[in-house]
Amino acid sequence: MIMQLLINALAFYITSYLIPGMIISGWQTLLVIAVVWGILTIIIKPILIILTLPINIMTLGLFTFVINAILLLITSNIVPGFKIEGFGTALLAAIVLTIVNGFLSALK
């Protein structure tokens, strides 16, 4: 569990480096983001996936990126020191975050 938390934190760091509209103020904020993201992913994401299941099936799962973008925006509203400058930035960050997190998890 701690390893996954560190992988998420590193994925957020790399994503914020690559995406210009995603701002993280420091390492403490990065760890808080990883914890909040984990909690939202466990609690809210399954509910959103069930509610949007028909559209998710029609888009062959690509709507999951929109759900992740919404979760990123929620996380940026909860965590001080973390800012995302709009939905487009959040959507791009969700795509990059998924790719980076998958790559880092594969290295584990």
N, CA, C and O atoms as CSV, one atom per row, in Angstrom:
chain,resi,resn,atom,element,x,y,z
A,1,MET,N,N,0.822,-1.188,0.000
A,1,MET,CA,C,0.000,0.000,0.000
A,1,MET,C,C,0.874,1.263,0.000
A,1,MET,O,O,0.581,2.219,-0.718
A,2,ILE,N,N,1.933,1.266,0.795
A,2,ILE,CA,C,2.823,2.420,0.835
A,2,ILE,C,C,3.563,2.550,-0.493
A,2,ILE,O,O,3.815,3.659,-0.964
A,3,MET,N,N,3.909,1.419,-1.090
A,3,MET,CA,C,4.585,1.448,-2.386
A,3,MET,C,C,3.677,2.078,-3.445
A,3,MET,O,O,4.138,2.880,-4.257
A,4,GLN,N,N,2.391,1.718,-3.440
A,4,GLN,CA,C,1.451,2.293,-4.403
A,4,GLN,C,C,1.271,3.788,-4.158
A,4,GLN,O,O,1.118,4.558,-5.106
A,5,LEU,N,N,1.288,4.198,-2.901
A,5,LEU,CA,C,1.197,5.616,-2.560
A,5,LEU,C,C,2.399,6.383,-3.113
A,5,LEU,O,O,2.243,7.477,-3.654
A,6,LEU,N,N,3.577,5.818,-2.978
A,6,LEU,CA,C,4.782,6.461,-3.516
A,6,LEU,C,C,4.790,6.485,-5.046
A,6,LEU,O,O,5.249,7.451,-5.656
A,7,ILE,N,N,4.279,5.420,-5.654
A,7,ILE,CA,C,4.177,5.397,-7.118
A,7,ILE,C,C,3.212,6.474,-7.595
A,7,ILE,O,O,3.485,7.166,-8.575
A,8,ASN,N,N,2.073,6.618,-6.898
A,8,ASN,CA,C,1.117,7.663,-7.255
A,8,ASN,C,C,1.732,9.054,-7.093
A,8,ASN,O,O,1.541,9.925,-7.942
A,9,ALA,N,N,2.464,9.257,-6.010
A,9,ALA,CA,C,3.101,10.560,-5.775
A,9,ALA,C,C,4.106,10.863,-6.885
A,9,ALA,O,O,4.152,11.984,-7.391
A,10,LEU,N,N,4.908,9.873,-7.263
A,10,LEU,CA,C,5.880,10.072,-8.336
A,10,LEU,C,C,5.181,10.316,-9.671
A,10,LEU,O,O,5.634,11.137,-10.469
A,11,ALA,N,N,4.086,9.612,-9.912
A,11,ALA,CA,C,3.320,9.807,-11.149
A,11,ALA,C,C,2.740,11.215,-11.204
A,11,ALA,O,O,2.743,11.844,-12.263
A,12,PHE,N,N,2.241,11.717,-10.072
A,12,PHE,CA,C,1.730,13.086,-10.031
A,12,PHE,C,C,2.857,14.091,-10.269
A,12,PHE,O,O,2.660,15.093,-10.957
A,13,TYR,N,N,4.024,13.829,-9.710
A,13,TYR,CA,C,5.162,14.734,-9.902
A,13,TYR,C,C,5.563,14.802,-11.376
A,13,TYR,O,O,5.758,15.887,-11.924
A,14,ILE,N,N,5.682,13.641,-12.006
A,14,ILE,CA,C,6.064,13.597,-13.414
A,14,ILE,C,C,4.989,14.258,-14.281
A,14,ILE,O,O,5.306,14.995,-15.214
A,15,THR,N,N,3.726,13.991,-13.971
A,15,THR,CA,C,2.632,14.587,-14.733
A,15,THR,C,C,2.616,16.104,-14.592
A,15,THR,O,O,2.389,16.816,-15.570
A,16,SER,N,N,2.854,16.601,-13.385
A,16,SER,CA,C,2.866,18.061,-13.199
A,16,SER,C,C,4.054,18.698,-13.918
A,16,SER,O,O,3.990,19.863,-14.311
A,17,TYR,N,N,5.119,17.950,-14.088
A,17,TYR,CA,C,6.275,18.440,-14.835
A,17,TYR,C,C,5.956,18.519,-16.334
A,17,TYR,O,O,6.417,19.427,-17.027
A,18,LEU,N,N,5.167,17.566,-16.822
A,18,LEU,CA,C,4.859,17.495,-18.248
A,18,LEU,C,C,3.683,18.386,-18.668
A,18,LEU,O,O,3.643,18.863,-19.802
A,19,ILE,N,N,2.738,18.608,-17.771
A,19,ILE,CA,C,1.522,19.369,-18.094
A,19,ILE,C,C,1.660,20.770,-17.503
A,19,ILE,O,O,1.753,20.910,-16.284
A,20,PRO,N,N,1.676,21.811,-18.338
A,20,PRO,CA,C,1.924,23.165,-17.837
A,20,PRO,C,C,0.843,23.724,-16.908
A,20,PRO,O,O,1.168,24.544,-16.049
A,21,GLY,N,N,-0.407,23.328,-17.034
A,21,GLY,CA,C,-1.469,23.894,-16.201
A,21,GLY,C,C,-1.707,23.168,-14.894
A,21,GLY,O,O,-2.671,23.463,-14.187
A,22,MET,N,N,-0.849,22.230,-14.566
A,22,MET,CA,C,-0.981,21.453,-13.326
A,22,MET,C,C,0.148,21.868,-12.390
A,22,MET,O,O,1.322,21.650,-12.687
A,23,ILE,N,N,-0.218,22.471,-11.250
A,23,ILE,CA,C,0.775,23.063,-10.350
A,23,ILE,C,C,0.707,22.380,-8.986
A,23,ILE,O,O,-0.358,22.297,-8.375
A,24,ILE,N,N,1.857,21.894,-8.518
A,24,ILE,CA,C,1.984,21.302,-7.188
A,24,ILE,C,C,3.039,22.100,-6.446
A,24,ILE,O,O,4.152,22.280,-6.942
A,25,SER,N,N,2.687,22.586,-5.240
A,25,SER,CA,C,3.569,23.530,-4.548
A,25,SER,C,C,4.754,22.890,-3.822
A,25,SER,O,O,5.761,23.566,-3.607
A,26,GLY,N,N,4.673,21.628,-3.440
A,26,GLY,CA,C,5.801,21.042,-2.720
A,26,GLY,C,C,5.620,19.554,-2.479
A,26,GLY,O,O,4.615,18.961,-2.871
A,27,TRP,N,N,6.625,18.954,-1.818
A,27,TRP,CA,C,6.603,17.511,-1.571
A,27,TRP,C,C,5.514,17.105,-0.588
A,27,TRP,O,O,4.906,16.045,-0.736
A,28,GLN,N,N,5.261,17.946,0.419
A,28,GLN,CA,C,4.193,17.618,1.358
A,28,GLN,C,C,2.848,17.602,0.640
A,28,GLN,O,O,2.015,16.723,0.862
A,29,THR,N,N,2.660,18.583,-0.216
A,29,THR,CA,C,1.433,18.636,-1.006
A,29,THR,C,C,1.326,17.418,-1.904
A,29,THR,O,O,0.239,16.872,-2.088
A,30,LEU,N,N,2.436,16.995,-2.457
A,30,LEU,CA,C,2.457,15.828,-3.337
A,30,LEU,C,C,1.986,14.573,-2.602
A,30,LEU,O,O,1.213,13.787,-3.151
A,31,LEU,N,N,2.441,14.384,-1.380
A,31,LEU,CA,C,2.012,13.219,-0.597
A,31,LEU,C,C,0.540,13.296,-0.222
A,31,LEU,O,O,-0.161,12.284,-0.231
A,32,VAL,N,N,0.067,14.506,0.111
A,32,VAL,CA,C,-1.353,14.685,0.434
A,32,VAL,C,C,-2.205,14.404,-0.803
A,32,VAL,O,O,-3.264,13.784,-0.705
A,33,ILE,N,N,-1.741,14.858,-1.958
A,33,ILE,CA,C,-2.463,14.593,-3.210
A,33,ILE,C,C,-2.573,13.092,-3.448
A,33,ILE,O,O,-3.637,12.600,-3.822
A,34,ALA,N,N,-1.488,12.368,-3.236
A,34,ALA,CA,C,-1.495,10.918,-3.453
A,34,ALA,C,C,-2.489,10.229,-2.519
A,34,ALA,O,O,-3.178,9.295,-2.930
A,35,VAL,N,N,-2.569,10.681,-1.265
A,35,VAL,CA,C,-3.503,10.083,-0.305
A,35,VAL,C,C,-4.945,10.413,-0.690
A,35,VAL,O,O,-5.800,9.528,-0.722
A,36,VAL,N,N,-5.214,11.684,-0.982
A,36,VAL,CA,C,-6.574,12.096,-1.349
A,36,VAL,C,C,-7.001,11.406,-2.641
A,36,VAL,O,O,-8.138,10.945,-2.749
A,37,TRP,N,N,-6.097,11.331,-3.626
A,37,TRP,CA,C,-6.397,10.652,-4.890
A,37,TRP,C,C,-6.746,9.188,-4.633
A,37,TRP,O,O,-7.695,8.661,-5.214
A,38,GLY,N,N,-5.978,8.532,-3.761
A,38,GLY,CA,C,-6.261,7.135,-3.429
A,38,GLY,C,C,-7.627,6.954,-2.793
A,38,GLY,O,O,-8.352,6.016,-3.126
A,39,ILE,N,N,-7.983,7.848,-1.878
A,39,ILE,CA,C,-9.286,7.767,-1.215
A,39,ILE,C,C,-10.410,8.004,-2.211
A,39,ILE,O,O,-11.397,7.269,-2.218
A,40,LEU,N,N,-10.270,9.027,-3.055
A,40,LEU,CA,C,-11.304,9.306,-4.058
A,40,LEU,C,C,-11.432,8.170,-5.060
A,40,LEU,O,O,-12.534,7.840,-5.499
A,41,THR,N,N,-10.309,7.577,-5.417
A,41,THR,CA,C,-10.332,6.466,-6.369
A,41,THR,C,C,-11.039,5.249,-5.783
A,41,THR,O,O,-11.723,4.517,-6.498
A,42,ILE,N,N,-10.871,5.038,-4.488
A,42,ILE,CA,C,-11.504,3.892,-3.837
A,42,ILE,C,C,-12.992,4.129,-3.609
A,42,ILE,O,O,-13.795,3.213,-3.786
A,43,ILE,N,N,-13.373,5.349,-3.219
A,43,ILE,CA,C,-14.754,5.614,-2.820
A,43,ILE,C,C,-15.623,6.129,-3.967
A,43,ILE,O,O,-16.697,5.579,-4.215
A,44,ILE,N,N,-15.185,7.162,-4.662
A,44,ILE,CA,C,-16.050,7.849,-5.624
A,44,ILE,C,C,-15.962,7.258,-7.030
A,44,ILE,O,O,-16.974,7.191,-7.729
A,45,LYS,N,N,-14.780,6.831,-7.455
A,45,LYS,CA,C,-14.615,6.351,-8.824
A,45,LYS,C,C,-15.530,5.169,-9.174
A,45,LYS,O,O,-16.125,5.177,-10.252
A,46,PRO,N,N,-15.667,4.158,-8.312
A,46,PRO,CA,C,-16.583,3.059,-8.672
A,46,PRO,C,C,-18.029,3.525,-8.837
A,46,PRO,O,O,-18.753,3.015,-9.692
A,47,ILE,N,N,-18.445,4.484,-8.029
A,47,ILE,CA,C,-19.811,5.009,-8.135
A,47,ILE,C,C,-19.984,5.723,-9.475
A,47,ILE,O,O,-20.982,5.522,-10.166
A,48,LEU,N,N,-19.011,6.556,-9.836
A,48,LEU,CA,C,-19.091,7.269,-11.111
A,48,LEU,C,C,-19.046,6.319,-12.300
A,48,LEU,O,O,-19.728,6.546,-13.299
A,49,ILE,N,N,-18.263,5.273,-12.202
A,49,ILE,CA,C,-18.187,4.303,-13.303
A,49,ILE,C,C,-19.515,3.578,-13.472
A,49,ILE,O,O,-19.957,3.349,-14.597
A,50,ILE,N,N,-20.151,3.218,-12.368
A,50,ILE,CA,C,-21.454,2.549,-12.455
A,50,ILE,C,C,-22.509,3.493,-13.028
A,50,ILE,O,O,-23.323,3.090,-13.859
A,51,LEU,N,N,-22.493,4.753,-12.581
A,51,LEU,CA,C,-23.474,5.715,-13.076
A,51,LEU,C,C,-23.296,6.027,-14.561
A,51,LEU,O,O,-24.272,6.328,-15.249
A,52,THR,N,N,-22.085,5.960,-15.052
A,52,THR,CA,C,-21.812,6.290,-16.456
A,52,THR,C,C,-21.510,5.044,-17.289
A,52,THR,O,O,-20.895,5.139,-18.351
A,53,LEU,N,N,-21.935,3.898,-16.815
A,53,LEU,CA,C,-21.619,2.646,-17.502
A,53,LEU,C,C,-22.075,2.613,-18.963
A,53,LEU,O,O,-21.303,2.172,-19.814
A,54,PRO,N,N,-23.294,3.058,-19.296
A,54,PRO,CA,C,-23.684,3.010,-20.719
A,54,PRO,C,C,-22.766,3.847,-21.622
A,54,PRO,O,O,-22.360,3.389,-22.690
A,55,ILE,N,N,-22.442,5.066,-21.194
A,55,ILE,CA,C,-21.565,5.906,-22.021
A,55,ILE,C,C,-20.138,5.362,-22.033
A,55,ILE,O,O,-19.423,5.508,-23.024
A,56,ASN,N,N,-19.732,4.741,-20.944
A,56,ASN,CA,C,-18.401,4.139,-20.886
A,56,ASN,C,C,-18.314,2.944,-21.845
A,56,ASN,O,O,-17.282,2.731,-22.480
A,57,ILE,N,N,-19.376,2.185,-21.946
A,57,ILE,CA,C,-19.389,1.050,-22.873
A,57,ILE,C,C,-19.389,1.554,-24.319
A,57,ILE,O,O,-18.697,1.006,-25.177
A,58,MET,N,N,-20.179,2.615,-24.579
A,58,MET,CA,C,-20.253,3.158,-25.946
A,58,MET,C,C,-18.915,3.744,-26.400
A,58,MET,O,O,-18.600,3.714,-27.590
A,59,THR,N,N,-18.133,4.272,-25.469
A,59,THR,CA,C,-16.833,4.851,-25.825
A,59,THR,C,C,-15.686,3.869,-25.619
A,59,THR,O,O,-14.515,4.248,-25.668
A,60,LEU,N,N,-16.029,2.613,-25.391
A,60,LEU,CA,C,-15.044,1.544,-25.184
A,60,LEU,C,C,-14.086,1.845,-24.033
A,60,LEU,O,O,-12.901,1.521,-24.104
A,61,GLY,N,N,-14.600,2.461,-22.982
A,61,GLY,CA,C,-13.816,2.733,-21.782
A,61,GLY,C,C,-13.085,4.052,-21.770
A,61,GLY,O,O,-12.468,4.402,-20.764
A,62,LEU,N,N,-13.135,4.804,-22.871
A,62,LEU,CA,C,-12.412,6.075,-22.921
A,62,LEU,C,C,-13.035,7.138,-22.014
A,62,LEU,O,O,-12.368,8.104,-21.643
A,63,PHE,N,N,-14.305,6.965,-21.659
A,63,PHE,CA,C,-14.948,7.923,-20.762
A,63,PHE,C,C,-14.321,7.869,-19.363
A,63,PHE,O,O,-14.508,8.786,-18.563
A,64,THR,N,N,-13.594,6.817,-19.076
A,64,THR,CA,C,-12.893,6.711,-17.790
A,64,THR,C,C,-11.896,7.857,-17.625
A,64,THR,O,O,-11.653,8.305,-16.505
A,65,PHE,N,N,-11.316,8.334,-18.729
A,65,PHE,CA,C,-10.419,9.489,-18.646
A,65,PHE,C,C,-11.168,10.733,-18.178
A,65,PHE,O,O,-10.615,11.548,-17.439
A,66,VAL,N,N,-12.416,10.885,-18.602
A,66,VAL,CA,C,-13.240,12.018,-18.156
A,66,VAL,C,C,-13.518,11.893,-16.659
A,66,VAL,O,O,-13.471,12.883,-15.929
A,67,ILE,N,N,-13.805,10.678,-16.208
A,67,ILE,CA,C,-14.030,10.444,-14.777
A,67,ILE,C,C,-12.769,10.773,-13.985
A,67,ILE,O,O,-12.849,11.404,-12.931
A,68,ASN,N,N,-11.608,10.352,-14.482
A,68,ASN,CA,C,-10.347,10.675,-13.810
A,68,ASN,C,C,-10.096,12.179,-13.798
A,68,ASN,O,O,-9.575,12.714,-12.819
A,69,ALA,N,N,-10.464,12.867,-14.882
A,69,ALA,CA,C,-10.311,14.327,-14.927
A,69,ALA,C,C,-11.197,14.990,-13.870
A,69,ALA,O,O,-10.775,15.938,-13.208
A,70,ILE,N,N,-12.407,14.495,-13.717
A,70,ILE,CA,C,-13.302,15.025,-12.678
A,70,ILE,C,C,-12.707,14.783,-11.298
A,70,ILE,O,O,-12.753,15.663,-10.438
A,71,LEU,N,N,-12.151,13.600,-11.082
A,71,LEU,CA,C,-11.519,13.301,-9.793
A,71,LEU,C,C,-10.300,14.191,-9.551
A,71,LEU,O,O,-10.040,14.590,-8.416
A,72,LEU,N,N,-9.559,14.501,-10.604
A,72,LEU,CA,C,-8.423,15.423,-10.464
A,72,LEU,C,C,-8.897,16.819,-10.069
A,72,LEU,O,O,-8.280,17.473,-9.229
A,73,LEU,N,N,-9.988,17.269,-10.674
A,73,LEU,CA,C,-10.525,18.583,-10.321
A,73,LEU,C,C,-11.033,18.605,-8.876
A,73,LEU,O,O,-10.855,19.595,-8.165
A,74,ILE,N,N,-11.660,17.519,-8.450
A,74,ILE,CA,C,-12.106,17.416,-7.052
A,74,ILE,C,C,-10.900,17.444,-6.122
A,74,ILE,O,O,-10.916,18.128,-5.099
A,75,THR,N,N,-9.856,16.701,-6.478
A,75,THR,CA,C,-8.636,16.680,-5.668
A,75,THR,C,C,-8.012,18.065,-5.588
A,75,THR,O,O,-7.534,18.468,-4.528
A,76,SER,N,N,-8.012,18.795,-6.697
A,76,SER,CA,C,-7.419,20.139,-6.680
A,76,SER,C,C,-8.247,21.113,-5.840
A,76,SER,O,O,-7.711,22.091,-5.318
A,77,ASN,N,N,-9.545,20.852,-5.707
A,77,ASN,CA,C,-10.371,21.688,-4.840
A,77,ASN,C,C,-10.203,21.344,-3.364
A,77,ASN,O,O,-10.428,22.192,-2.500
A,78,ILE,N,N,-9.813,20.115,-3.071
A,78,ILE,CA,C,-9.649,19.675,-1.684
A,78,ILE,C,C,-8.275,20.036,-1.137
A,78,ILE,O,O,-8.162,20.518,-0.010
A,79,VAL,N,N,-7.229,19.806,-1.928
A,79,VAL,CA,C,-5.852,19.942,-1.449
A,79,VAL,C,C,-5.324,21.346,-1.733
A,79,VAL,O,O,-5.233,21.754,-2.891
A,80,PRO,N,N,-4.974,22.092,-0.669
A,80,PRO,CA,C,-4.343,23.393,-0.912
A,80,PRO,C,C,-2.927,23.197,-1.461
A,80,PRO,O,O,-2.201,22.301,-1.030
A,81,GLY,N,N,-2.552,24.044,-2.409
A,81,GLY,CA,C,-1.240,23.921,-3.018
A,81,GLY,C,C,-1.237,23.091,-4.287
A,81,GLY,O,O,-0.191,22.902,-4.907
A,82,PHE,N,N,-2.410,22.591,-4.679
A,82,PHE,CA,C,-2.547,21.811,-5.907
A,82,PHE,C,C,-3.579,22.508,-6.780
A,82,PHE,O,O,-4.721,22.703,-6.364
A,83,LYS,N,N,-3.178,22.882,-7.991
A,83,LYS,CA,C,-4.066,23.625,-8.866
A,83,LYS,C,C,-4.035,23.052,-10.274
A,83,LYS,O,O,-2.977,22.737,-10.818
A,84,ILE,N,N,-5.222,22.927,-10.847
A,84,ILE,CA,C,-5.367,22.534,-12.242
A,84,ILE,C,C,-6.185,23.626,-12.914
A,84,ILE,O,O,-7.249,24.003,-12.424
A,85,GLU,N,N,-5.691,24.131,-14.032
A,85,GLU,CA,C,-6.269,25.299,-14.679
A,85,GLU,C,C,-7.333,24.955,-15.717
A,85,GLU,O,O,-7.221,25.384,-16.865
A,86,GLY,N,N,-8.350,24.201,-15.349
A,86,GLY,CA,C,-9.458,23.936,-16.258
A,86,GLY,C,C,-9.639,22.469,-16.578
A,86,GLY,O,O,-8.796,21.627,-16.271
A,87,PHE,N,N,-10.785,22.190,-17.214
A,87,PHE,CA,C,-11.128,20.805,-17.515
A,87,PHE,C,C,-10.227,20.204,-18.589
A,87,PHE,O,O,-9.868,19.029,-18.506
A,88,GLY,N,N,-9.860,20.987,-19.587
A,88,GLY,CA,C,-8.972,20.475,-20.641
A,88,GLY,C,C,-7.632,20.040,-20.085
A,88,GLY,O,O,-7.097,18.996,-20.459
A,89,THR,N,N,-7.096,20.852,-19.189
A,89,THR,CA,C,-5.836,20.496,-18.535
A,89,THR,C,C,-6.009,19.245,-17.688
A,89,THR,O,O,-5.134,18.380,-17.661
A,90,ALA,N,N,-7.148,19.151,-16.993
A,90,ALA,CA,C,-7.413,17.976,-16.164
A,90,ALA,C,C,-7.543,16.720,-17.013
A,90,ALA,O,O,-7.070,15.655,-16.618
A,91,LEU,N,N,-8.177,16.833,-18.173
A,91,LEU,CA,C,-8.329,15.678,-19.054
A,91,LEU,C,C,-6.975,15.220,-19.602
A,91,LEU,O,O,-6.680,14.025,-19.623
A,92,LEU,N,N,-6.171,16.159,-20.035
A,92,LEU,CA,C,-4.829,15.820,-20.514
A,92,LEU,C,C,-3.983,15.225,-19.383
A,92,LEU,O,O,-3.245,14.261,-19.589
A,93,ALA,N,N,-4.099,15.808,-18.194
A,93,ALA,CA,C,-3.359,15.292,-17.034
A,93,ALA,C,C,-3.823,13.887,-16.672
A,93,ALA,O,O,-3.009,13.053,-16.275
A,94,ALA,N,N,-5.119,13.612,-16.801
A,94,ALA,CA,C,-5.635,12.276,-16.500
A,94,ALA,C,C,-5.050,11.240,-17.457
A,94,ALA,O,O,-4.706,10.130,-17.048
A,95,ILE,N,N,-4.942,11.606,-18.722
A,95,ILE,CA,C,-4.373,10.681,-19.706
A,95,ILE,C,C,-2.892,10.425,-19.421
A,95,ILE,O,O,-2.441,9.280,-19.408
A,96,VAL,N,N,-2.149,11.500,-19.196
A,96,VAL,CA,C,-0.722,11.368,-18.912
A,96,VAL,C,C,-0.505,10.628,-17.598
A,96,VAL,O,O,0.384,9.781,-17.500
A,97,LEU,N,N,-1.313,10.942,-16.585
A,97,LEU,CA,C,-1.183,10.285,-15.279
A,97,LEU,C,C,-1.422,8.784,-15.393
A,97,LEU,O,O,-0.729,7.995,-14.752
A,98,THR,N,N,-2.390,8.389,-16.198
A,98,THR,CA,C,-2.664,6.962,-16.399
A,98,THR,C,C,-1.482,6.266,-17.061
A,98,THR,O,O,-1.092,5.170,-16.657
A,99,ILE,N,N,-0.917,6.900,-18.072
A,99,ILE,CA,C,0.236,6.312,-18.767
A,99,ILE,C,C,1.444,6.216,-17.841
A,99,ILE,O,O,2.094,5.173,-17.769
A,100,VAL,N,N,1.743,7.305,-17.134
A,100,VAL,CA,C,2.910,7.324,-16.240
A,100,VAL,C,C,2.728,6.337,-15.093
A,100,VAL,O,O,3.659,5.614,-14.736
A,101,ASN,N,N,1.527,6.307,-14.516
A,101,ASN,CA,C,1.265,5.389,-13.408
A,101,ASN,C,C,1.372,3.936,-13.873
A,101,ASN,O,O,1.899,3.092,-13.148
A,102,GLY,N,N,0.882,3.644,-15.059
A,102,GLY,CA,C,1.007,2.288,-15.596
A,102,GLY,C,C,2.460,1.899,-15.815
A,102,GLY,O,O,2.861,0.777,-15.504
A,103,PHE,N,N,3.250,2.828,-16.352
A,103,PHE,CA,C,4.670,2.555,-16.582
A,103,PHE,C,C,5.404,2.331,-15.259
A,103,PHE,O,O,6.193,1.394,-15.139
A,104,LEU,N,N,5.146,3.194,-14.261
A,104,LEU,CA,C,5.817,3.043,-12.970
A,104,LEU,C,C,5.379,1.775,-12.248
A,104,LEU,O,O,6.191,1.127,-11.587
A,105,SER,N,N,4.103,1.415,-12.367
A,105,SER,CA,C,3.620,0.180,-11.744
A,105,SER,C,C,4.255,-1.038,-12.390
A,105,SER,O,O,4.505,-2.039,-11.719
A,106,ALA,N,N,4.517,-0.961,-13.693
A,106,ALA,CA,C,5.154,-2.080,-14.378
A,106,ALA,C,C,6.602,-2.265,-13.912
A,106,ALA,O,O,7.120,-3.381,-13.911
A,107,LEU,N,N,7.247,-1.171,-13.520
A,107,LEU,CA,C,8.625,-1.250,-13.010
A,107,LEU,C,C,8.685,-1.847,-11.618
A,107,LEU,O,O,9.724,-2.364,-11.207
A,108,LYS,N,N,7.589,-1.783,-10.896
A,108,LYS,CA,C,7.531,-2.284,-9.525
A,108,LYS,C,C,7.749,-3.744,-9.549
A,108,LYS,O,O,7.743,-4.386,-8.499
